[in-house]
Amino acid sequence: MRTNTSTIQNVSDTAFWVASYRAIESEKKNPLFRDPLAGLLAGEYGKKVSNSMKPFAQYAYWSVTIRTRLIDEYILKYAAQGYKTVVNLGAGLDTRPYRLSLPQEVQWIEVDFPEVIELKNEKLKDQKPKCKLERIGLNLSHQTKRKKLFDELNHRIGPALILTEGVIPYLNEDSVSSLANDMKDQSNFKLWVAEYYSSKVYPRYQSQKFKDLLGDSPFQFFPANWFSFFEDCGWIQKEMHYLYDEAAKHNRKFPLPWWASALKVIIGEKTMMKDIRKSSAYIVFEKK
């Protein structure tokens, strides 16, 4: 039985939340990206989920838009360097195969819950991707089936970039470790794009207020040391960009909460902004 009133009932609902923000950004005069299919996929349900997250909306919107632009740049960069396969695990309602200027020979493989894949196949049936696109319905928490899929993919693709956008936070440490090790074992799974958030923001994500907003899909990943955790799983940092710095490049200031002015007086503006600057990022991992 559910003990909260959150609109989010499972982790798939967060995909509608994120897509609704991408749709809003796409309608701006000078957007960081254009995702004309985001609104189609998010629909009215996406708006409902987004509205239920209003206490967290200002930062969440900022984070989604900046990370979307940054990941776009990662993918285009590594595709130009010869990575012709992208495996998007927990793809949600992402539409990069349709909106990015990717070479036609790029093979894009999406994996997500069967119901998510079914929805995308139906909603996007009349749309033409710019590269080769394959969708696979699978609950990635089923390790045996996941390993079987990874083995099968590894034998038919070349060097690949793996993307897990907004996936890791919802998994516990054992699940992330298992996923990381399964990917490490695949010779063609070369690079891995994943998020980072500082331990200094853990209390915010562990707060009851935030848990209530996310309902039955709370954040669970809070390692003692982010980089040591992944290194122990066989992955080390190749490239990393803080969202704060990326936002500054595009004149998208960090959305300070109302209490920030008082905090600046207590701890000093430089100290506070330093912590904020390093609070979240997206990393490209490579194998040790």
N, C-alpha and C positions, 0 to 999 in steps of 0.2 A: 504493500500500500504506500502511496506517495504521501510524504509528510510536509509538502510545500505547495505553493500555488504558482510556481514558475510555469511559463508557457513551454519551456524546453522539457521534453519528456525523454529524449534519448539524444545521443551525441550527433545523430544525423540532423537534428533540428538546428544545430549550430551552423550548418551549411547554409540554411535559409537566412539566418541572421547575417552572416558574412556577405552573402550574395545581395542582400538588400542594401548594404553599404556600398557595394561596388556599383549597384544601379544608381544610387544617389550621386556618387562621385562622377559617373559617366554623364550625368545631366548638367554638370557645372560648365561654366563658360570656358574655363581653362583647366580641364581635369588632368590628373596625373596619368590617367589611362582611360581608354574608352572600352567599355564592356557592354555592347548593345544587347547582349543576350541575358545579362544578369537579371533584369527586371522580369523577363519572360520566365526564368527558372524560379526566381524567388516568389513571384506572385503575391497574392494577398496574405498568404500564410507567412511569407518572409517579413512583411510589414508588421504583422501581429507579433512575431517573435522579437523583431527589432524594437517595437514599442515597449515590450515587456522588459527590455534591458536598459531603459532610459537612465537609471541611476549610474550606469557605467558607459553610457552611449558616447559621451564626448571623447574619452580616451580610446574606446573601442573603435570608433569610426576612424580616428587619426591613425591608430595602429594598423587597421586593415588596409587603408589606402596606401600608407607608406610601405608596408611589407609587400603589397601586391606589385607596386612599381619596382621595388628592389629585386624581388624574385623574377619578374619579367626580365630585368637586366642580366641577372645571373644566367637565365636560360638562354637568352640570345647570345651572350658572351661565349658560353661553353658549346653551344651548337655551332658557332662560327669556328671554334677550335677543334671541331671534329666529333663531338658527342652527338650522335645521330639518333639516340634513343633516350626518351624521357619516360620514366616509370613513376606515375603520380599515385602514391598510396594514400588512401583516404581522400580521394580527389574531390569529394563533395560536388558542388555546383560550379566548379572551375570551368572556364571556357577558353583557356589559352590556345588550344589548337585552332580555334576559330578566329581569334583576334590578334595573335602575334604574327609578325612577318617571318615565319619559319620556312626553311628550305623544304620543298615538297618531299624530299627523301627522308626527312625526320620521321621517326616512328614514335608516336605518343601512345602510351598505354595507361589507361585509368583503371584503378581497382577501388571498389567501394562496396558497401552493402548492396545486395541484389535489388532492393527496392529503390535505392538511389540511382543505380544504373538504368533500371527500367524507366524511371521518371525522365532521365536525361535522354534516353533513346526516343521516347515519345515526344518530348517537348522540342527536341532538336532534329527531328527526322527530316525536316525540309532544309536544314542548314548544311553548308558544305565546309568541312574543315580545310585548312590550308596545308595540312600535312597528313600523313597516314595516321589514322586514329583507330584504336581498339579499346573496347570497354569490357571489363571482366567483373562480374558480380561475385564478391566473396567477403565474408566476415573475416577480417584480418586477425581477429583474436583467436581464431581456430588455428593453432600452430601447425598441426599436421598438414592441413589443407594449404596453409600459407607456404610452408616449406616445399610442398609439392609444386605449387605454382611458381615459386622462385626458381626451383630447379629447372622447370620447363622453360621459363622465360630465359634463363641464363644460357640455355643451349641453342636459342634461336635469335639472340640479339647480340649486337656488338657492345663496345664500351658504353655504359649507360649512366645517366644522372638520375638519381632517385630523389623524389620530392615528397616530403611529408609536411605540408603546410597546415599549421594549426591542428596537428594530430597528437604530438607528444604530450602536451599538457594534460590531456584527458586520460593518459595511461599511467599506471603505477610503475615504480622502478623496475620491478621484475619483468613487466610486460615490455618496457622500453629496452631493457637489457636483452631479452629474448629476441625482439625484433632486430636490434642492432647486430646481434651475433648471427642471426639467420642471413642478414644481408651481407655481412662480412664474408660468409662462407661462399658467396657467389662471385666467381672470378670477374664477371663482366659488370658487376655493380660497383662502379669505380668511385663516383662522387655522390654525396648525400647532402641535400639542402634541408636544413631544419632550424627551428627557432632556438633562441636563448633568452632567458630572463634572469636577472640578478637575484641572489638570495635575499637582498634587501627588500624586494617586493613580495617575497613569500607571504609575509603576514597579511598583506592585502588580499591575496588569492586564497588564503586559508581562513579568512574571516567568515563569520556566519552570514553576513550580508551578501558577500559574493557567492557563497555556496547556495543561498536561497535563489539568487538570480539565475544560476545555472541549473537549478533543479536536480534532476537525476543524473546529470553529467558534470560533476565538479572537476576542477583541476586536481590531479593526484600526483604530479611529478615534481618532487622537491628534493633533488639530490643535494648532498652536503657540499659537493664540488662538481659543478656542471662539466667542466672539461676533463677532470680526472675520471668521471663516470664514463664518458664516451671513449676515452683513451683505453680504459680497462676493457671496453667492448671491441677494441680494435680500430677506433676511428679518431683521427686527430684533425685539428683545425687547419684548413688550407686558406680560407678567406673568411673575413667577418666584417660586417658593417652594422653599426648601431643605427637604429631607426631614427634616433634624435638627429644624428649627423645627416642622414639621408633627407630628413624632413627640412633641415636648414637649407640644403641645396635647392630645394623647391619652394622656399619661403612658406613652409607649413610649420608654424611654431607649435611647440609642445603645449597641449591644453592644460595649463596649470589649474588645479582645483581651487576652490574658494579659500581654503585654509592655508594656501601656499604663502601668502603675504606674511602671515603671522609666523610661519615656520622659518621664513627667510631671516626674520629678525632674531630668532632664537639660535639657529645654527649657522647663519651666514649664507648669503646668496651663492657664493662660489661653491661652497660645500654641497648645498642642496642641488644646484644645477649639475655638478659633477656626478652626483649619485643618479640623478634623473637621466643624464646623458648615457650612462652605462647600464641603464635598467633593462633594455631589451634590444635584441639584434637578430639577424639571420646569418647563419653560418653555412659555409660549404665545407663539409668534412671530406677527408680522403682517408684511405686505409693506411695504417702504420707500416 
